[in-house]
Amino acid sequence: MSAERVYRLLLLAYPREFRAAYGREMVLLFRDQCREGDVRTVGFWAQIFWDVLRSAPGLRVEATRTIEVTMKIAAALTVLLGGFAIFGEIAEWMAATQPASGYVPSIVLGIVASGLLLGAGVAILLRMRRAARVALGVSLGCFLAARLLFPWMGIFVQLVGFGMPVALLIALYWPRKPSTLGTA
């Protein structure tokens, strides 16, 4: 096995995003180090191992924390906005003096959709991504049906009902950047 192959295996200790951004440069630097030093010595490899051991765990922890913190903030905001949307729908129901034919079913659908949005936020906090995706999809469908039944839905409910599920579904399905390390 060549020294570069061994080094590429060591680079797997780094987060995928870091390898995608800096992997090529790290391999080029390693090639330069190979030309300047003797890859057959224990000292050479001890220095390489020490560098990976010293830097990779910290970068991995940092990458994990960033994603987790972002998702926790989004989930907490979803729970909060879902709760506000439920109260907004109930307030619309109570404010209705003469319910139109599609008004009451629209409000019921809005309450169900808001409850699902709140449940999706809780599912994200509990790291139940599949359940969160299903709840967000059904919530989006309920808000769409409510909007079609009663087109004069409040702007806040529309923003929360359509914007939040779409934004969270994008975040939950967002593809991770593939590592370009293996293709160099």
N, C-alpha and C positions, 0 to 999 in steps of 0.2 A: 504494500500500500504506500502510495507516495505521500510525502510530507504535506502537500497541499490538500490531499483528500482527508488526512487526519485533521488538519486545521479546519476544513469545512465542517467536519463532524463536530468539532469543538464549538464552532459558531452557532450550532443549534441550541446552545445554552442561552443565547440572547433572544429577546422577544422578536417575533416575526416582523413587526413594523421596523424595528431597529435594523434587522438584517436586510430588509428591503431597501432601507435608506443608506446604510453604510457598509453592507456586506462586501460589495465589489471593491471598495476602497481598502477594506481590511485585508482582503485576499491579496490585493496588489502590494500593500505594505508588507504582508507576510512573505511574498515572493522576494521583495527587496531584502528582508531580514535573512532569508535563506541564502541569497547570494553573498551577503556580507558575513554570515556566520556558518558554523558547521552544524547541520541538522542532525548529525549522528551523535551529538553529545547530550548528556543528561542535562547540563546547564542550560542549553538552548531550549529544550522542551520544558524544563522547570520554569523558566521565565515565561514561556507562552501559557502554560497551565496556570501559573500564578496570576497572570493578567486576566485571563478568562474568569478564574475563580473570584478575583477581586471585583470585577466590574459587572459581570452578567447577572448575578442575583439581585443586585440593587436596581438594575434597569428593568428586570422582569417584575419586581415588586411595584415599581413606579408605574409601569404600563398597566398592570392589573388594577391598581388603585384608581387610576384615572378613569378607566372604563366603569368600574364599580361605582365610583362617586357620581359620575355623570348619570348613570342609570338610576341610582338612588334618588338623586335630585329630580329627575324626570318622573319617577314613580310617585314621589311625594307630591309633586305638582299635579299629577294626574288624579291622585286621591282627593286632593283639595278641590280641584276644578270639577271633578265628578260630583262631589258633595254639593258644591255651589250650583251646579247645573240641576241637580235633583231639586234643590230648594227653589231655583228659578222656575222650573216646570210646575212645581206645586203652587207657587205664587201666581203663575199664569192661569192655572186652573181656577184658583180662588177668585181671580180678578174677572173671570169670564161671567158676564151677566146673561148673555144669550149664546150658549154654545152653538156654533155652526155644526153642520153634519160631520165634518172631518176633524173638528177641533178636539173633542174628548179623546178619540183614538190616537190622535197626534200627540197629545200630552202624555197619554199612557205610554206610547212608544218612546217618547222623549225621556220619561222617567226610567223605563227599562234600559234604554241606551246609556243614560247617565249612571245607573247602577252597574252596568257592565263595564263602563269606563273606570268607575271606582274600583271594581273587582280586578280589572287589568292592572291598575296601579299597585294593588296589594299583591297580585301574582308576580309582578316584576320585583317588588321588594323581597318576596319569598323565593326569588330565583326560579320561578316556574314559567319559563319563557314560552313554552308551547301553549299553556293555558292563557297566558297574557295575549298571545297572538290571536287565539280563537275569540276571546272576549273582545278584543279590539275590532276584529273583523265583523262580528255580530253587532257590536255597538255602532259601528259605522253604517251597517245596513239598516239598523233601526232608526238612526238619525236621518238617513236618506228617505226611508219610508215616511217618517213623521213630517219631513219637509215637503214631500210630495202630497201628503194628505192636507197639510195646512201650511200654505206658502208664506204666511205672515208670522212665522216663528221669530222670536226675539234674536237680535244680532249676536248677543253674548252666547246664547245657546248654540247658535249656528257655528260660531267661531270655535267654541269648545268641542261641539259635537263632530265637526268635520276636521278641524285642524289638529286636535290632540291625537285622535286615533291614527291619522295619516302620518304625523310626525313620529309617533312611537313605533308604528309598523315599519317605517323606513329605518329607524334606529335598530329595531330588533332583527331586520332582515339585511341590514347593511353588510355588504361583503367585506371580509377582511382582505387587506392587500396581500397578494401572494408574494412570497419571497422570490427574489430574482437571483438568489445565491446559487441555486442548483443549475441555472442556465448559463452562468458565466464561463 
